[in-house]
Amino acid sequence: MNVIQSALCEKVRHLDARQDVDAKRINDLESQSRVKEQVICARNRELAALSTAVLEAEQSPKFEVNLPLAVLAEKA
């Protein structure tokens, strides 16, 4: 009976240790995910600002497209 109890206790200790390792890994992954989400949000804000700038430039009376002559010839 003592052998079985000892084996079960060892198994529980092993599972507890594994749970601690897994919990730490989950926390690390969640932290990385938050950082990546912040980067994505910053890039989305930058993209929105650039898109707004392009739209405003297109609506400006001074807006002009400087296309290469070959592209202009194709459109003619």
ROSE-4610 file (N, C-alpha, C; in Angstrom, 1 decimal, always signed):
// ROSE-4610
residu = [M/M/M/N/N/N/V/V/V/I/I/I/Q/Q/Q/S/S/S/A/A/A/L/L/L/C/C/C/E/E/E/K/K/K/V/V/V/R/R/R/H/H/H/L/L/L/D/D/D/A/A/A/R/R/R/Q/Q/Q/D/D/D/V/V/V/D/D/D/A/A/A/K/K/K/R/R/R/I/I/I/N/N/N/D/D/D/L/L/L/E/E/E/S/S/S/Q/Q/Q/S/S/S/R/R/R/V/V/V/K/K/K/E/E/E/Q/Q/Q/V/V/V/I/I/I/C/C/C/A/A/A/R/R/R/N/N/N/R/R/R/E/E/E/L/L/L/A/A/A/A/A/A/L/L/L/S/S/S/T/T/T/A/A/A/V/V/V/L/L/L/E/E/E/A/A/A/E/E/E/Q/Q/Q/S/S/S/P/P/P/K/K/K/F/F/F/E/E/E/V/V/V/N/N/N/L/L/L/P/P/P/L/L/L/A/A/A/V/V/V/L/L/L/A/A/A/E/E/E/K/K/K/A/A/A]
num = [1/1/1/2/2/2/3/3/3/4/4/4/5/5/5/6/6/6/7/7/7/8/8/8/9/9/9/10/10/10/11/11/11/12/12/12/13/13/13/14/14/14/15/15/15/16/16/16/17/17/17/18/18/18/19/19/19/20/20/20/21/21/21/22/22/22/23/23/23/24/24/24/25/25/25/26/26/26/27/27/27/28/28/28/29/29/29/30/30/30/31/31/31/32/32/32/33/33/33/34/34/34/35/35/35/36/36/36/37/37/37/38/38/38/39/39/39/40/40/40/41/41/41/42/42/42/43/43/43/44/44/44/45/45/45/46/46/46/47/47/47/48/48/48/49/49/49/50/50/50/51/51/51/52/52/52/53/53/53/54/54/54/55/55/55/56/56/56/57/57/57/58/58/58/59/59/59/60/60/60/61/61/61/62/62/62/63/63/63/64/64/64/65/65/65/66/66/66/67/67/67/68/68/68/69/69/69/70/70/70/71/71/71/72/72/72/73/73/73/74/74/74/75/75/75/76/76/76]
x = [+0.8/+0.0/+0.9/+2.0/+2.9/+3.5/+3.8/+4.4/+3.4/+2.2/+1.2/+1.0/+0.9/+0.7/+2.0/+3.1/+4.3/+4.4/+4.0/+3.9/+2.9/+1.7/+0.7/+1.1/+1.8/+2.3/+3.3/+4.2/+5.2/+4.5/+3.5/+2.8/+2.1/+1.5/+0.9/+1.9/+3.1/+4.1/+4.6/+4.7/+5.1/+4.0/+2.8/+1.7/+1.6/+1.8/+1.9/+3.0/+4.2/+5.3/+5.0/+4.4/+4.0/+3.0/+2.1/+1.1/+1.7/+2.7/+3.4/+4.1/+4.8/+5.5/+4.5/+3.4/+2.4/+1.8/+1.5/+0.9/+1.8/+3.1/+4.1/+4.2/+4.1/+4.1/+2.9/+1.8/+0.5/+0.6/+1.2/+1.3/+2.3/+3.4/+4.4/+3.7/+2.9/+2.2/+1.2/+0.5/-0.5/+0.2/+1.4/+2.1/+2.6/+3.1/+3.5/+2.4/+1.2/+0.0/-0.4/-0.3/-0.7/+0.3/+1.6/+2.6/+2.3/+2.0/+1.8/+0.5/-0.5/-1.8/-1.5/-0.7/-0.3/+0.4/+1.3/+2.0/+1.0/+0.1/-0.9/-1.8/-2.2/-3.0/-2.3/-1.0/-0.2/-0.1/+0.1/+0.2/-1.1/-2.2/-3.5/-3.7/-3.3/-3.5/-2.6/-1.4/-0.5/-1.1/-1.6/-2.3/-3.5/-4.3/-5.4/-5.0/-3.9/-3.4/-2.9/-2.2/-1.7/-2.8/-3.8/-5.0/-5.7/-5.9/-6.5/-5.7/-4.4/-3.5/-3.6/-3.7/-3.8/-5.1/-6.2/-7.5/-7.6/-7.0/-6.9/-6.1/-5.0/-4.2/-4.9/-5.6/-6.4/-7.4/-8.0/-9.1/-8.5/-7.2/-6.6/-6.5/-6.8/-6.7/-5.3/-4.3/-2.9/-2.5/-3.4/-3.0/-2.8/-1.7/-1.4/-0.6/-0.9/-0.3/+0.9/+2.1/+3.3/+3.6/+2.9/+3.1/+4.2/+4.9/+5.9/+5.3/+6.0/+5.5/+4.9/+5.5/+5.0/+3.6/+3.3/+2.0/+1.0/+1.4/+0.5/+0.2/+1.1/+0.9/-0.1/+0.0/-0.9/-2.4/-2.5/-3.9/-4.5/-3.6/-4.1/-4.7]
y = [-1.2/+0.0/+1.3/+1.2/+2.4/+2.7/+1.6/+1.8/+2.5/+2.1/+2.8/+4.2/+4.5/+5.8/+6.7/+6.2/+6.9/+7.2/+6.3/+6.5/+7.5/+7.5/+8.5/+9.8/+9.9/+11.2/+11.8/+11.0/+11.4/+11.9/+11.2/+11.6/+12.9/+13.2/+14.4/+15.6/+15.3/+16.3/+16.6/+15.6/+15.8/+16.7/+16.3/+17.1/+18.5/+18.7/+20.1/+20.9/+20.3/+21.0/+21.3/+20.4/+20.6/+21.7/+21.7/+22.8/+24.1/+24.2/+25.5/+26.0/+25.0/+25.3/+25.8/+25.0/+25.4/+26.7/+27.0/+28.3/+29.5/+29.3/+30.3/+30.5/+29.4/+29.5/+30.3/+30.0/+30.7/+32.2/+32.5/+33.9/+34.6/+33.9/+34.5/+34.7/+33.8/+33.9/+35.0/+35.1/+36.2/+37.6/+37.7/+38.9/+39.3/+38.3/+38.5/+38.9/+38.3/+38.6/+40.1/+40.5/+41.9/+42.9/+42.6/+43.4/+43.4/+42.3/+42.2/+43.0/+42.9/+43.6/+45.1/+45.6/+47.0/+47.5/+46.6/+46.9/+47.0/+46.1/+46.1/+47.3/+47.7/+48.9/+50.2/+50.2/+51.4/+51.5/+50.3/+50.3/+50.6/+50.2/+50.6/+52.1/+52.7/+54.1/+54.8/+54.3/+54.9/+54.8/+53.6/+53.4/+54.4/+54.5/+55.4/+56.9/+57.3/+58.6/+58.8/+57.8/+57.9/+57.9/+57.1/+57.1/+58.4/+59.0/+60.3/+61.4/+61.3/+62.3/+62.1/+60.9/+60.7/+61.2/+60.9/+61.4/+63.0/+63.6/+65.0/+65.6/+64.9/+65.4/+65.3/+64.2/+64.1/+65.1/+65.6/+66.6/+68.0/+68.1/+69.5/+69.9/+71.2/+71.7/+71.6/+71.5/+71.5/+70.0/+69.1/+67.7/+67.4/+66.8/+66.3/+65.1/+64.2/+62.9/+63.0/+62.7/+62.7/+61.3/+60.9/+59.6/+59.6/+58.5/+58.4/+58.6/+59.1/+59.4/+58.2/+57.0/+55.8/+55.5/+55.7/+55.5/+56.5/+57.7/+58.7/+58.4/+57.9/+57.5/+56.3/+55.4/+54.3/+54.8/+55.8/+56.3/+57.1/+57.6/+58.5/+57.7]
z = [+0.0/+0.0/+0.0/+0.8/+0.8/-0.5/-1.3/-2.6/-3.5/-3.5/-4.3/-3.9/-2.6/-2.1/-2.5/-2.4/-2.8/-4.3/-5.1/-6.5/-6.9/-6.2/-6.5/-6.1/-4.9/-4.4/-5.4/-5.9/-6.9/-8.2/-8.6/-9.8/-9.6/-8.4/-8.1/-8.1/-7.5/-7.5/-8.9/-9.7/-11.1/-11.9/-11.7/-12.3/-11.8/-10.5/-10.0/-10.6/-10.7/-11.3/-12.8/-13.5/-14.9/-15.0/-14.1/-14.2/-14.0/-13.1/-12.8/-14.1/-14.8/-16.0/-17.1/-17.2/-18.2/-17.9/-16.7/-16.3/-16.6/-16.4/-16.7/-18.2/-19.0/-20.4/-20.9/-20.4/-20.8/-20.5/-19.3/-18.9/-19.9/-20.3/-21.2/-22.6/-23.0/-24.3/-24.3/-23.2/-23.1/-23.1/-22.5/-22.5/-23.9/-24.6/-26.0/-26.8/-26.6/-27.4/-27.2/-25.9/-25.6/-26.3/-26.3/-27.0/-28.5/-29.1/-30.5/-30.8/-30.0/-30.2/-30.2/-29.3/-29.2/-30.5/-31.0/-32.2/-33.4/-33.5/-34.5/-34.4/-33.2/-33.1/-33.5/-33.1/-33.5/-35.1/-35.7/-37.1/-37.8/-37.2/-37.7/-37.6/-36.5/-36.4/-37.4/-37.6/-38.6/-40.0/-40.4/-41.7/-41.8/-40.8/-40.9/-41.1/-40.4/-40.6/-42.0/-42.5/-43.9/-44.9/-44.7/-45.6/-45.6/-44.4/-44.3/-45.0/-44.9/-45.6/-47.1/-47.6/-49.0/-49.5/-48.8/-49.2/-49.2/-48.2/-48.1/-49.2/-49.6/-50.6/-52.0/-52.2/-53.4/-53.6/-52.5/-52.5/-52.6/-52.4/-52.5/-53.9/-54.2/-55.6/-56.1/-55.3/-55.8/-56.0/-55.8/-56.0/-57.4/-57.7/-59.1/-59.0/-60.0/-60.0/-61.0/-60.5/-61.4/-61.8/-62.9/-63.5/-64.5/-64.7/-65.7/-67.1/-68.1/-69.4/-70.0/-69.8/-70.4/-69.9/-68.6/-68.1/-68.6/-68.8/-69.4/-70.8/-71.6/-73.0/-73.1/-72.1/-72.1/-71.9/-71.1/-70.8/-71.9/-72.8/-73.9/-75.0]
